[in-house]
Each structure stands twice: as C-alpha cells, then as structure tokens.
C-alpha cells in the first residue's frame, strides 16, 4: 500500500514583490519575446506560431510574438486541475493552496545503499527509489530520479516511467521524454495505466516536464514531445534553469525576465495548439558560481528565485513545478541542511504547487537515500512551520492554564494528552543525552540509511495489473524493434 | 614608445576590451612591431595577470571570459602579420571542440573553448549538434592534438564513445577530452577518453597535461 500523502497548505505568507514590480517583470518579458524573440527549433512549433500571426524566422528558428498574442493565449490555461495517480486517493489537486514534493531528477550516479560506493545509475535504482517514495507520506509524486543507463538511449525514458509505475501508486512526472517517438509511446503507456484515453484526460497519471534551452530558447524535440503530451491531455510544463552570469544576466530581475520569457512563450504555444490544455510553469533558476560557472544548487539567489518564480506563475494563474532542495553538497552535511531547508522554505511559503525534489547531492547529479529521507524531514519541518499558529478557544488552553496555576506542570492535563501528538517528533534530529550519543557516535545519516534499507527490503507497493505490465512490454518492444 | 603600447595591450586584456585589443594590435602592425613581441610582451602578460588574479579569488569567471575574448580578437588581427613574416604564433596545441550530435547545449562547450583559446591553444569550435564524423574529419583536416566533446544529456553522452571508436577505426591518435553535466570521471575512463574535467578552468589544465604527455 502506498502511504497516505500528507496535506500541506501553507498559511504564512511572503511579501517579495509589489504589484508594480510584477507588472514590470511581465512587461519586460513581453518586450523580450516581441522584440528579441525566442528560438523554437521545431517545424511544428514554427507553423503554429506563424498561423497565429507571430513573426517566424525559418532560418534561425527565432519567433517574435506580439504581446497581445502571448497574453490572450495564457488566459486560456486552466488555473487549477488534478494530477492523477494509479491510486485515485493519491490524486493531487494543483489548486494554489497545496504544496506537494516529488523525488528529484534526473541524476546519473547513486551512493549505493549497501556498499556506500558511488556508482553509475541503472534501472534497478529507479525501481528502488520509486518503491521507497511510494512508502513515504511526505512524497506526493515522482520525478524519474535517475537515468536508467543500462537501457538503450532511445527507450530509456520509457523503461524509467514503467519502473516507477510498477513500484508506486503515485503520480509520475517525467523530465526524460524529449522526442516524438518516446512521447507517443509514453502517452500509450499512460493510457494503459489510466484505462482509456478519456480516463487519462480526466485523471492524467503522467505529466511531462520539458527543459528550455536558455537563454531564450527551446529544444526542438522537447517542444514536439510537449505538444504530443498536451494533445493527449497530459499536463505539460517548461522548466527554465536560466542562471545569473552564464545563461542569464547577473541581476536577479534580469535573470527572471529571461527565464520567464522562455516559460511563458512555451506555455503560450501549447495554448495556441490546444486551448485549455493543462499546463504548468516550471523553474529552477540559480546564479552560476562566480569562480567556476558551476550550477550551485543553493545560495540566497536560489532561495529568492524559489519564491519569485512561484509568484510569477500565480500572476499567470497557472500551477508551478519548482526546483527546491538539490543541494550542491557532496555528501549529506551542513551545506545540504542549509541549502535544502532554505530553498524549500522559500518555495513553500510562496505555495509552489510542486516541489522538486528530495534525494540529490552535487546539484541533482548523485542520488543518496540518506539525503532523500533527511530531505523528507526538512520538508516536514517546513510544512509544519508554514502551517502557522492556530488561535481559538481550544488552542488558547485557558482551562488547562487555570487548572495548573503558577508552579505546576502540564504533563498530566487531559488537554496535553489531547494535543501532544500535534507536536513534531523528528526522525533525523539528535535530541538524545550526550552520553547516549557517545556510546556509538551514530547520527541521522545512519538512521536514514537504516530506514531506507528497511523500506527497500520490505515495502510492497500495490502491484500493477499484469495486463498493464504486458502492455508496457509490448509498447517498449515496439520502440526497440 | 613600445612600452606604452605594450602596457596598453596588457591593460585592454585585463579590462576585457576586444575593440581596443584589435585597435592596439593593428597599431603594432602599423608601427612595424614584431607580432611575436606584441603578443608576448603586450597581450599575454594581461592574460597571465587575469589568470593569477582569478587563482587568488580576486577576479571572476566573467572577467576571465572577456579577457579571453579580447585576446582572441588581438590574435585574429595579428595572425596575417605572422603569415606575412613567415613566422608562426606559438600555440600550445590544436583543439577541435563541439557539442555532440542530438544535443544543443552550448554554454559549457563555449566556455571551455574560450578558456583554451585564451590559454594559447588554437581552437576550432564546431558548435552544437555536431555529427560524429565531423569531429573526426575536422581533426584530420587541421591535424588536431585534442578533440573536446560536450554532452548535457545521458542519451547523447553515449555518442562520446562513438567518436572515440571512430577515431580508432580511422587509426587516429588524437586525444579526446569529454565534459558535460552527466559526464563523470568513471564514464570518461570507461569509454577510453584521455581527459575529463567538471569545469572550464580545470579543462585547460587537462588539455595542457595531455599535450605534455605527448
């Protein structure tokens, strides 16, 4: 059985931008799209743009779109919808009130759970991560965590989503389907899981996330794949990772304009092709490291982007899939704790509908089960913090206070027993007496590793109907033929 | 006279001013200054200064890149003068570089190309989405010492191996460097690449090592 996913509805709020700030970001974005243009290296995308009156340069693939066309297209996007899951009880409303976290993706290496050695990722890892995520009540849905590098490149993305569905009843969002053939096959597989094309439209068990190619570009295969997904009713989103200094300006506002231009132009394209299609904003913006240009995976700029992108998505009234966690740390340590806590806090307080995600080290490259479980604890701490403080007759506890009076204690009060389980009990914070710790000098990483091993070895997800498994095999075999 | 010019050359590299670099290079030619001196006493000390400051953490990647761009412009202006005088610019080696077929991710590759060229390599940048045989043919054409292959996707990364195999099939001993987010030291080793670096600054050291390893 999959775990019951924890509800997460942040009550606290943030005051990052004034309405004038947002308007300026929006207008600057429209100016860029209209006068500089966005590269759409897909014939199909270019045809759609041309037929709606955008200016298409066939040679460069750069499309310049009048502001009114972008704005009217975006208005067709639904503001809220549900992500479907194999288990209907685990469908996730993207309604602007909830935050859900996924496993992060898509990495290439893993710290082996048993040998503790770093090694290349394979399909079995995708299966085991999905199984552990299925069991965890913090995890709401899946990204494909690791690349199944033991499978052929052209069907790898299909093996990966099949592996997740076989091992979990939660929603799957893939970031690893980026060509027409794979997208068609993925839609077929999702249809098999949902039961029919109509059922898939109603409760999409798969969503597609496509990366943009910053600055101001898209990948042709990704655009074509997104269009195929949207046609079948799968929610699709474009993720910008435009980074200050390298693929974006050094200033945060400028980098937001670049990323926003990529995302809303891609989103508008989907709406022109399939008006009313479920779409989402997606972003993991950062500032490149000043010394080596590297993706940082944390820092104050990332934390601000985490909230800012979400506020932009709200402005366009569409859900967002937001990069948080993804520490640059090489092992689960101080850096990982600081970066993942703050990025998740900022993305959550801005009510990012989807957070990505738990489990990675070294900027989303190396999977660590230890980090995954500790990230879940970070998520839980943030979730509880943002729930705020409820003030009413019961929580003011006047009866209990009057009963105890000065100098007593509250341990024996009925009110205490009624509410004590609302208090957070950490799994991975060490609150033991010093001498107990001294005996083994163990800690959160050890406990997380033990828990992950236990889940890998014992958790039995609801099995996927054998007929669907056979259908997956048929679809993948056809692609491999 | 030339000391002032050399100082200005050094400074224009530090300031990362390609237009001024071109202007000063032309001025040197007009004054009959040997292009070898213009490079070694004018522009190169600027590159070295930026490199040192970068190492000390006083200057940063964007400054390194614009210094590289200014250097490239200066060299381009001086190049015909070398030919005219029948001398050759001293280069550390020839590098053919590109992002592999099916992959359009450019920035990492371009950064490495700029760093290599600023460090004294002759760089032939083939751009993105480069077919396997284009790497091989260009390397043969220019008699390259090193081929640099970038990939950002695990699905395109596998083609780095195809380039190495194609070189073997053609009996070419060109060294191969690989890079890109999904690429690891382990992958580089497995496919028989000679060099790997996670970032552009490290890539220069790797290329220099490959040259001295012969």
Interface residues (C-beta under 8 A of the other chain):
Chain A: X41 X106 X108 X109 X119 X120 X147 X149 X153 X154 X156 X178 X213 X217 X219 X220 X245 X246 X247 X250 X288 X289 X290 X291 X292 X293 X294 X295 X365
Chain B: X54 X57 X60 X61 X62 X104 X105 X107 X111 X153 X154 X155 X156 X158 X181 X182 X184 X186 X187 X198 X199 X200 X201 X202
